[in-house]
Amino acid sequence: MSGTIKRYRFMAIFSGVMSLLLWFVELPVKHLLHNDSLATSLTWIPIVHGYTYPLYVLAAINFGLKARVPLKNLLFYILAGTLPIASLIVERRVARRYS
């Protein structure tokens, strides 16, 4: 179970950071600043985020099944990855409870 928690925590933190970069760096540069050269240099952020979130979902499902959490909590863990800071908050709660 220790490896499952570590995988979930890593993916929650990584996904949270990528979500923060997407919401507060890439999107404002692209849509508010209209700086094409800077936006072009930041195209890696949505690509990495696009690959990271499904891996986070798989890690959350794996953790939820191994820890035998209720379905409501499992869905909460999965949906926490959709908001920039929520996955980081849920990761801390999981670490306190299951470590």
C-alpha positions in Angstrom: 0.0 0.0 0.0 2.9 2.3 0.6 3.9 2.4 -3.1 0.3 3.1 -4.0 0.1 6.1 -1.7 3.5 7.4 -3.0 2.3 7.1 -6.6 -1.0 8.9 -5.8 0.8 11.7 -3.8 3.3 12.2 -6.6 0.6 12.3 -9.3 -1.6 14.6 -7.2 1.3 17.1 -6.6 2.5 16.9 -10.2 -1.0 17.3 -11.6 -1.8 20.1 -9.2 1.4 22.0 -10.3 0.7 21.5 -14.0 -2.9 22.6 -13.5 -1.7 25.8 -11.7 0.7 26.5 -14.6 -2.0 26.0 -17.1 -4.6 28.2 -15.3 -2.3 30.9 -14.1 0.5 31.1 -16.7 -0.4 29.6 -20.1 -4.0 30.7 -20.3 -3.5 34.3 -19.2 -0.5 34.7 -21.6 -2.5 33.3 -24.4 -5.8 35.0 -23.9 -5.1 38.2 -21.9 -1.6 39.3 -23.0 -2.0 38.1 -26.7 1.8 37.6 -26.8 2.2 35.0 -29.6 5.9 34.5 -29.1 5.6 33.8 -25.4 2.5 31.7 -25.9 4.3 29.6 -28.4 7.1 28.9 -25.9 4.5 27.8 -23.4 2.8 25.2 -25.6 4.4 22.4 -23.6 2.2 23.2 -20.5 -1.2 22.0 -22.0 0.5 19.0 -23.6 2.1 17.8 -20.3 -1.1 18.6 -18.4 -3.1 16.6 -21.0 -1.0 13.5 -20.3 -0.7 14.1 -16.6 -4.4 14.3 -15.7 -5.3 10.8 -17.0 -2.4 9.4 -15.1 -3.6 11.1 -12.0 -7.1 9.6 -12.5 -5.5 6.1 -12.8 -3.4 6.7 -9.6 -6.5 7.9 -7.7 -8.5 4.9 -8.8 -5.6 2.5 -7.9 -5.3 4.1 -4.5 -9.0 4.1 -3.9 -9.4 0.5 -4.7 -6.4 -0.6 -2.6 -7.5 1.6 0.4 -11.1 0.4 -0.1 -12.5 3.9 0.2 -16.2 4.5 -0.5 -17.2 5.3 -4.0 -18.1 8.9 -3.0 -14.5 9.5 -1.7 -13.0 8.0 -4.8 -15.1 10.3 -7.1 -14.0 13.2 -4.9 -10.3 12.2 -5.3 -10.8 12.0 -9.1 -12.7 15.3 -9.3 -10.1 17.1 -7.1 -7.7 16.9 -10.1 -10.0 19.3 -12.1 -9.4 22.3 -9.9 -5.9 23.8 -9.6 -5.4 23.6 -5.9 -7.9 20.9 -4.9 -5.6 18.0 -5.7 -2.9 19.5 -3.5 -5.4 19.8 -0.6 -6.7 16.3 -1.0 -3.2 14.9 -1.3 -2.4 16.3 2.1 -5.6 14.8 3.6 -4.7 11.4 2.1 -1.2 11.6 3.4 -2.3 12.4 7.0 -5.0 9.7 7.0 -3.2 6.8 5.3 0.5 7.3 6.0 
